[in-house]
């Protein structure tokens, strides 16, 4: 709803929603809430993102914003990013939710190396959760400062072992801006 309301002031607006469970598990609550607020510029695709996104790409769709909050495994989130990256306009924004999940956290360490993106914002975890994490992870963070990254990257969660300390992976959400087209070579790889 917030994305659609943010679009409400634009002359040309369209919001594509992919949710395979909107009617089956959520009883159309999202759909009904959009209708109640008068939003009629959206398309709901009730299918899995790994099936819907390739079709959108094939249809030539372009987007200014991508919000990834789907199946929270590394491979599923990477597939979502892969297709959204291909359809996202330069200066477009992609937001990842639930970055504290180990799978998404690890993936963010990889995506943060992409030369065509820059971090433009994060949403911190809720206060009690953030404080608890600081207490529980303090000894591990000390260990990550002593041991080489090649060792800590294999044994510690990404947000603790992260080599690039300025990239905050202990956040709930991360927003990246696409600053240029993806021009990586076929064999591009950066250690993460």
N, C-alpha and C positions, 0 to 999 in steps of 0.2 A: 504494500500500500504506500509506503514512504517513497519508493522509487517512482511510482505512478504520480503521486502528488508532487514530487519534485519536477516531473515532466510537464505538469499541468500548465505552466506559464510559457512553454515552448509552442511555437506555431505548428510545427510538424513534430508529432510525437507518436511513438509506438513502443510498446513494452512486450517482449516475448518471455513467457514464463514456461519453464519446463518442470513439470511435477507429475511423475507417474502415479502418485497416490492421492491427488487432490480430491477425487470423488470417492475412491475406495477406502482410504484410511482417514482422510480429513473431512469427509462429508461436505465438500465444497465450501468450507468456511472462508478460505482466501478469495475464491470466486465471488461468493455472496458479499463479502466485505467490500470488494472493489465495486460491485454493483450499487451497494448502499451509498458509497461516496460519489457516485456518478461517473466513475471512470469507465470509459467504453473504448479506450485505445490500446487494448492489450489482446494478445493471442495466447491462449493456454494450450500447451502441447502436453497431453497426458501420455508420456512415453519416457523411457529411460534416456538420460542425457547422452550416453554413448551411442544411442541410435538416432536421437533427434538432432544432435549437433552436426554430424556429417551431412545430413540432409539439408540443413540450413546453409552449410558451406557450399554444397553443390548448387543450391538455389541462388547463390550469389549474395546472401544477406551480409550486411555490415552493421556493426554495433558501436556505440560510443561508450557503453558501460557493460561490464560483465560482472556478475555476482556469483561466486562459486560457494555453494553450501549444500553439497549433495552427499553422495556416498563417501564416507571419510576414510577410504583406503588410499594409499599413495598412487596406485595405478589408476583408479577411477578419477581422482582429482587431477592427475597428470593428463588424462584423456580430455577432461573438461577444459583444462588450460590450453592444451594443444590446439583444439578446435577454436576456442574463443580467441586465442592469439592470432589465428589466421583471419578471423572476421573482425577483429577490433581495429578501429580507425586509429591512425596516429593522433596522439593527444587524448585517446580514449583511456578509460580507467578500468582496471580489473581489481575486484575486491575478493579476498579469500577470508572466509569465516572459519572459526574453530582452529586457529593456527596452533593452539596448545596440544592438539592431538599429535602424538608422535609421528604418525604417517604424514600429515600435512606439514608439520614442523620440518621434517626432513626434506620434503619436497620444496619448501620455501627456501631452504639453504641452496638448492639447485637453481631454482628460478631466479633467486636474487643475483645470480651471476650473469643472467641474460643481458647483453649490452644494449638491448633496445628498450629496457625498462628502468625506471627509477622509483624508489619508494616515496610516496607523497603523504602518507599518513598511517597511523596505527590507532587502534582502540585498545586501551589497556584492559587487563583482566579486572574483574571486580575486586575491590579492596581486600576483603578477607582472603580471597583465593590467592591474590598476588602476595600478600604477606606470608601466607602459609608456604607458598612455593619458595620464597626467599629463604625461609628458615630451613626447609627440607633440602634445598639444592645448594646451600652455601658450601658444604664440604666438597661437593662435586665440582663446583666452580673453582674452588681453590686447586683441586686436582687438575682441572683443565688448564690452569695457568702454569703448572709445573711440568706436565707431560707434553710432548710434541702433539700437534694437531693430528698428525697421521695416526696416532694411537687413540686420542680422545674421540675423534670422529667415528671410530668403530665401536666404542664402548659406552659413550654418553649420549643422551638425547641431543638433538640438533641445537636447541636453544641454549644448551649449556656448553657444548663443545664448539659452538660457532666461532670460526676463525675471525670473521669480520665482526668485531664487537659493536660497530655502529648500527648494524642491522638488527633491530630488536625482534627476536623471535619468541620472546616471552609475552607476546600480546595476544589478544583474542582475535583481532582482525588486522589485516594488512591491506592497504590500497597501493597499487602500482600504476604508474602512468606510462603509457607506451610513447616513448619519445622519438622513435623512428621505426621504419619498417624493419622486420626481422631479416638481417642480411648475413646470418651466420653461415659459415661454410659447411659442407656436408659432413665434415669430421670434427666440428666444433665440440670442445669439452673444456670445462673449467672444474678444478677440484673444489669440492664443497663439503 
